[in-house]
Amino acid sequence: MIVLVSFLGWSCKSSKILEATFESDALYGMPAKNLPGDPSGDVIEYHAAIGPQLEVQNSTIAGSKALIFIFNAINDPNNPPPLSQQWLGFRGIGTNLTETLWFTHTGQNNGANVLIDVTDGHAHIIARMRISPNGDVGLANNLGDANYSNVIGNVGNNVHTIVFTVMASTLKYNVSIFPASGPVITAENKPMITDNPLYFNNPAHPTLSFFHQGLTPTGNSYAIGSVTISRKKP
């Protein structure tokens, strides 16, 4: 019995790859980069330049606090870091990418044009989603698909939970979007942007990242209530 209990406790703990809720962060400041609790080693990654775009506020979507990702001007806009360093990333601990993984977050769009990437944490993109200011949700077929031609639904400005189910060994992923009200939006067996499983780092550091698309800051925002990456289906 002791062995069984120990095994079950280890199994449950080991299923977590990242968990972010912002509950321990101070209001009206930036989130801590090192996430508290289990698992140990999961982090939020962001360049100091995008500090003006990040603010923890009282939450209306999940828990008591949420991270508001605002399309404000970055620090020192005349000397910006590369675009690759202007993303907000939630980077999980090392894991075997051959296993099925679930990337889940709760969000709400407030007129922003937001890109959401699922990657292996080493610049190899699994999926890219865009949520447009009107709430249209589009998936990129490849990195050249600037129109995000595969529009799968619309979330408006409503609270929603997005779940990417990633099966890297098959080069396929599923997306399910659960709005606060209305039918579930689904897209299944979508081809990954990285088209060769040998390109993925293994062990990987599964990462969910966010980016404001556009040249002129608008002040619009995307609220993030929580983020989890797990080997266990939510």
N, C-alpha and C positions, 0 to 999 in steps of 0.2 A: 504494500500500500504506500509506504514512504517513497519507494522508487517511482511508483506510478504518479503520485502527487508531484514529485520533483520533476518528472519528465513533462507533465502537463504544464507546470509553471514555466519551464524552460521553453516549451513549444510556443506558448502564448507570447512570452516576452520576445522570442526570436522572430516572430512574425512581423514585428514593427521595424520599419526601415526609416521612417521619419514621422514625427508628430509635432505639429505647431498649432497652438491655440491662442497665443498672445496674452493669456491670462496673467502671467507674471510680469508683463512689460508695463512700464510707467505710461500713463495717459499723456498724449500729445507729444510723445517722443518717438524716436526710431525704435524698431524692434531689436532685441538682443540677437546677435548672430549665433551664439551657441545656445541651442535649445535645451530647456531643462527636462529632467525625467528621462524615461526610457524612450528610445534606445540611446545609448551614449555615443556621441560623435556626429549626430545629425545637425545640420547648420542651415542658417539663412545666409545667402551670399548676395552682397550688393556693394558697388563702388561708392565711395564717399560722395562722388559727384551727384548721385541721384538721391542724396539725403533729403532735399526739399520735396521729393515725391512720396516720402514715406512718413506716415503718422498713425500711431495707435490711438484709436478713439473708442468711446463707448459703442457697443455693438447693438445693431438692430436686426442682425441676421443669424448669429450663432454665438453662444456663450455671452459673457459680459463685455468682452473687448473684441475689436476687429482691427485689422491692418488696412488702412485706406491708402491705396496706390493712386496718387494724384498726378495728372499730367501738368506739372509745374515746370518752369525752367530749371535746368540743372545748375549746380555750382560751376562757376567759371565757364560760361557757355562759349567763350571765345577760344577756349583751350580744352575741348571736351575729350573724354576718353573714347576709345573705339566703341562703335555701337555694340559690339559683343560684350562690353563691360557695362552697358547701361540696362541690362536685364536684372530683374529681381528673381533670385533663384532659391528654391528649397531643395537642398542636396542631402540625399539619404546616405546612410552608412553603406559600406561595401556589401554586395550581395551577388549571388549567382543569377545572371540575367536569363539563364535558360528556364527558370521557373516563372510561372504566371505571376504577374504583379498587378496591383490595383493602385492607381493614382487618383485620389479623391480630394476635392476641395469644395467649399461652400462660398459662393460669391454673389455679388450684385453689381450690375453695370449702371453707371450714372452718366451716360452720354459719351463714354470713352471708346476709342478704337484700340482694342487690346489683343495682343498676340499671346497665345499660351503654347509653350513647347513642352513636350515630353522627350527627355533625352537619357542617355546612359551616363550623363555627368562628365563626358569626355568629348562633347561637341558632336556626337553622332545622334541625329534627330530621329526619333521614332514617329512622332506625330506633331503637327502644327495646326492650331485652331485659331480663328479670328472671331471675336465678338465685336460686331460693328456698333456704332452709336445708336442705331435703331433696334438693336438686339438680335439681328440676324447672326446665326452661328454657322460659319463655314469652315471646311477642312481643306487644307492644301494637299493636292495630289502629289506635288513635288515642290522643290524650293523655287522653281520658276513660276509657280501658279500664284501670281500676284493678285488674281481676282478671287481666290478662294472659292472656286467655281462649284464645289460640292456643298451647297447650303442645305443643312440638315434640319433647321428649325429656327425658332425665334424665342428668346427669353425676355425680350422687352427690358424693362428696368426692374424686373421681379427677382426676388431671391431664388437661387438655384443651386443645386449640387451636381457637379460634373464628375463622372467616374470614367477614367480610361482603364480598360482591361488590356494588358499588354502581354502578348505571347511572342517573345522575340525569336524563339526557335522556329516559328512558323512565318515570321515576318508579317504578322497580322495583328490588328488591335480592334477593340470595340469601344464605342462611346455610348454612355447613357447619361442623359441630363434629366434630373428630377426637379421640375419647377415647384415653387411653393403651392401653386394651384395649376390645374390643367394636366393634359396627358404627358407621359414620359416621352422624351425625344431619344431615338436610338439610331445608331449606325453601326453595322456589324461587318466583320471580316474586311476591314479597310486595309489596303497595303501600306506598309511602313515606308517612310521617306528614305531611310537607309535600307538598301535593297540586298544587302549581303550580311548574314549573321556574323561572319568572320570579322566584320569591321567593328563590331561592338567590343568595348573593353569588358573583360571578364576576369576578376570581379569588377562589376560596374558600381557606380554611385548614382542610382536612379534619381533624376532631378525633374522637378516641375518648375517652369520659369514663366515670367510675365514681362511684357514689354509694351510701352505705349507707342503705337505706330502713328507717325505724323511729324511734320517739320516745325509746326508752330504750337507751343503749349496752349492748351485750352482751359485748363483748370478742371476739366472733367475727371472723373475718378472711377476706379473699380475697387470695391470693398471685398476683402478676403477674410472670411470668418474663421476658417480652419483649413489645414492642409494635412493629409496623411498619405503615406506611401507604405504599402504592406504586402506581405505574401498571403494575407488572409482576406477573403472576400468580405467587403463591408456589408 
